[in-house]
Amino acid sequence: MASYKLLIKPSAIKELEALAKRDRQRIITRIRALASDPRPSGCEKLTGHDLHRTRQGNDRILYSVNDSSQELTIIKTGHRKDVYR
């Protein structure tokens, strides 16, 4: 499978920087894995939006996939209680 180009919104970068170092490393590893497999087992498409989400512990990564241009955009990251707001 071809690798997707990763794009991360500036707001998502700020959310990543606010996390503890250990959690940040786990999420970055998961984001890098999404580049090669944008729809891994366990990911779900959000109802009413053109977004997908994947879990990493108590944190969630919200992202959009553009298959025609082979781009994956990270929209938001954060704790599961806050990320959907």
Contacts in CASP RR format, 6 or more apart in sequence:
PFRMAT RR
TARGET T0000
AUTHOR 0000-0000-0000
METHOD contacts of the structure
MODEL  1
MASYKLLIKPSAIKELEALAKRDRQRIITRIRALASDPRPSGCEKLTGHD
LHRTRQGNDRILYSVNDSSQELTIIKTGHRKDVYR
1 36 0 8 1.000
1 37 0 8 1.000
2 70 0 8 1.000
3 35 0 8 1.000
3 36 0 8 1.000
3 70 0 8 1.000
4 34 0 8 1.000
4 35 0 8 1.000
4 36 0 8 1.000
4 38 0 8 1.000
4 65 0 8 1.000
4 70 0 8 1.000
4 71 0 8 1.000
4 72 0 8 1.000
5 35 0 8 1.000
5 69 0 8 1.000
5 70 0 8 1.000
5 71 0 8 1.000
5 72 0 8 1.000
6 31 0 8 1.000
6 32 0 8 1.000
6 34 0 8 1.000
6 35 0 8 1.000
6 72 0 8 1.000
6 74 0 8 1.000
7 71 0 8 1.000
7 72 0 8 1.000
7 73 0 8 1.000
7 74 0 8 1.000
8 16 0 8 1.000
8 31 0 8 1.000
8 73 0 8 1.000
8 74 0 8 1.000
9 73 0 8 1.000
9 74 0 8 1.000
9 75 0 8 1.000
9 76 0 8 1.000
11 76 0 8 1.000
12 74 0 8 1.000
12 75 0 8 1.000
12 76 0 8 1.000
12 77 0 8 1.000
15 76 0 8 1.000
15 77 0 8 1.000
15 78 0 8 1.000
16 24 0 8 1.000
16 27 0 8 1.000
16 28 0 8 1.000
16 77 0 8 1.000
17 24 0 8 1.000
19 27 0 8 1.000
19 59 0 8 1.000
19 77 0 8 1.000
19 78 0 8 1.000
23 56 0 8 1.000
23 59 0 8 1.000
26 56 0 8 1.000
26 57 0 8 1.000
26 59 0 8 1.000
27 56 0 8 1.000
27 59 0 8 1.000
27 61 0 8 1.000
27 77 0 8 1.000
30 54 0 8 1.000
30 56 0 8 1.000
30 61 0 8 1.000
31 61 0 8 1.000
31 74 0 8 1.000
33 40 0 8 1.000
34 40 0 8 1.000
34 54 0 8 1.000
34 61 0 8 1.000
34 63 0 8 1.000
34 72 0 8 1.000
35 72 0 8 1.000
38 52 0 8 1.000
38 63 0 8 1.000
38 65 0 8 1.000
38 72 0 8 1.000
39 52 0 8 1.000
39 65 0 8 1.000
40 54 0 8 1.000
42 54 0 8 1.000
42 55 0 8 1.000
43 52 0 8 1.000
43 53 0 8 1.000
43 54 0 8 1.000
44 52 0 8 1.000
44 53 0 8 1.000
45 51 0 8 1.000
45 52 0 8 1.000
46 52 0 8 1.000
46 53 0 8 1.000
46 62 0 8 1.000
50 64 0 8 1.000
51 62 0 8 1.000
51 63 0 8 1.000
51 64 0 8 1.000
51 75 0 8 1.000
52 62 0 8 1.000
52 63 0 8 1.000
52 64 0 8 1.000
52 65 0 8 1.000
53 60 0 8 1.000
53 61 0 8 1.000
53 62 0 8 1.000
53 63 0 8 1.000
53 83 0 8 1.000
54 60 0 8 1.000
54 61 0 8 1.000
54 63 0 8 1.000
55 61 0 8 1.000
55 80 0 8 1.000
58 79 0 8 1.000
58 80 0 8 1.000
59 77 0 8 1.000
59 78 0 8 1.000
59 79 0 8 1.000
59 80 0 8 1.000
59 83 0 8 1.000
60 77 0 8 1.000
60 78 0 8 1.000
60 79 0 8 1.000
60 80 0 8 1.000
60 83 0 8 1.000
60 84 0 8 1.000
61 74 0 8 1.000
61 76 0 8 1.000
61 77 0 8 1.000
61 78 0 8 1.000
62 74 0 8 1.000
62 75 0 8 1.000
62 76 0 8 1.000
62 77 0 8 1.000
62 83 0 8 1.000
63 72 0 8 1.000
63 73 0 8 1.000
63 74 0 8 1.000
63 75 0 8 1.000
64 72 0 8 1.000
64 73 0 8 1.000
64 75 0 8 1.000
65 71 0 8 1.000
65 72 0 8 1.000
66 72 0 8 1.000
66 73 0 8 1.000
76 83 0 8 1.000
77 83 0 8 1.000
END
